[in-house]
Each structure stands twice: as C-alpha cells, then as structure tokens.
Amino acid sequence: MPMTKEEPVTTADERPGLHLRTKPLLSVDETAELLGQSRSSVYRAIGTNTLPLPVLRIGGRYRIARVAVERPIDGQSPSSHAR
C-alpha cells in the first residue's frame, strides 16, 4: 500500500486572515489590512476624525466594527443597514 502524506491539521488561528472574517471588532492593524492602508494612515484618520467608520475606544485601544469596514468594500455606505 503506498504511503500518503497527511496534511497537518491547522486551527483558525493558524490560517492567515480567517480570524478577520469572524471577529466582530477589529484592531487598527486589522482594519488597515482589510482597507489596504498603512496602520499609521488609519491612526492619522482616527486622530483627525476623518476615518469614515465608527471607532470605539475600549480599554485605551481603538476598535472598529468589522461590518462597518466590510460595507464600503462591498460598495455600501458604512452606516447602511442590511435588509
């Protein structure tokens, strides 16, 4: 019987990008990655209040709702509601 190479089992944490699709709140780094921007650009937009997304401050860290980031990517308004 020929031996087959078994694929290693990976968890969601080991698959790049998978956790971004399931987390309700994103960090600035994760938001920047999804938007294709640098983290400094996102921080600058937060600081000048020009980021067109709702930003939460939790425990001294900025968090952005994943759905708010995905809506403009999908061509919707950041504040529109799914119907």
Secondary structure per residue as TSV (DSSP state, phi and psi in degrees):
chain	resnum	aa	ss	phi	psi
A	1	M	-	360.0	129.1
A	2	P	-	-71.4	143.1
A	3	M	-	-82.2	137.3
A	4	T	-	-110.1	146.9
A	5	K	-	-83.8	122.1
A	6	E	-	-84.4	138.8
A	7	E	-	-75.4	137.9
A	8	P	-	-67.8	144.7
A	9	V	-	-79.6	130.3
A	10	T	-	-119.7	149.6
A	11	T	-	-97.1	170.5
A	12	A	G	-58.9	-33.9
A	13	D	G	-68.9	-22.1
A	14	E	G	-91.4	-11.7
A	15	R	S	-95.1	114.6
A	16	P	T	-58.6	134.2
A	17	G	T	85.5	-19.5
A	18	L	T	-65.1	-41.0
A	19	H	G	-63.5	-26.5
A	20	L	G	-67.2	-26.5
A	21	R	G	-81.6	-11.0
A	22	T	T	-116.9	-18.0
A	23	K	-	-79.0	130.7
A	24	P	S	-72.7	-30.5
A	25	L	E	-119.8	136.3
A	26	L	E	-110.8	151.0
A	27	S	-	-78.2	172.3
A	28	V	H	-62.1	-42.0
A	29	D	H	-60.4	-45.0
A	30	E	H	-66.9	-39.5
A	31	T	H	-62.7	-45.1
A	32	A	H	-60.0	-41.5
A	33	E	H	-61.6	-46.2
A	34	L	H	-66.8	-34.2
A	35	L	H	-84.8	-10.5
A	36	G	T	72.6	32.0
A	37	Q	-	-118.7	166.1
A	38	S	-	-80.3	156.6
A	39	R	H	-64.7	-33.4
A	40	S	H	-67.1	-34.1
A	41	S	H	-65.1	-40.4
A	42	V	H	-68.0	-43.8
A	43	Y	H	-61.0	-41.0
A	44	R	H	-62.4	-43.7
A	45	A	H	-64.8	-37.1
A	46	I	H	-64.9	-45.8
A	47	G	H	-63.9	-32.6
A	48	T	T	-97.1	6.2
A	49	N	T	58.9	36.6
A	50	T	-	-113.3	2.5
A	51	L	-	-74.1	120.4
A	52	P	S	-80.5	37.8
A	53	L	S	-134.6	147.8
A	54	P	-	-68.6	132.8
A	55	V	E	-118.4	130.9
A	56	L	E	-105.8	147.7
A	57	R	E	-115.5	113.3
A	58	I	E	-123.7	118.8
A	59	G	T	58.0	34.9
A	60	G	T	82.1	1.2
A	61	R	E	-115.8	146.0
A	62	Y	E	-83.2	139.4
A	63	R	E	-134.4	142.8
A	64	I	E	-126.1	133.9
A	65	A	E	-64.2	129.4
A	66	R	H	-57.2	-42.5
A	67	V	H	-64.0	-33.4
A	68	A	H	-68.0	-32.3
A	69	V	H	-75.1	-38.3
A	70	E	H	-72.8	-31.5
A	71	R	H	-58.8	-50.6
A	72	P	H	-64.4	-32.7
A	73	I	H	-63.7	-35.9
A	74	D	T	-86.1	4.0
A	75	G	T	86.9	14.8
A	76	Q	S	-105.9	163.5
A	77	S	-	-69.4	141.7
A	78	P	T	-57.8	-27.0
A	79	S	T	-102.7	2.6
A	80	S	-	-72.1	153.6
A	81	H	-	-104.6	141.8
A	82	A	-	-69.1	139.7
A	83	R	-	-119.2	360.0
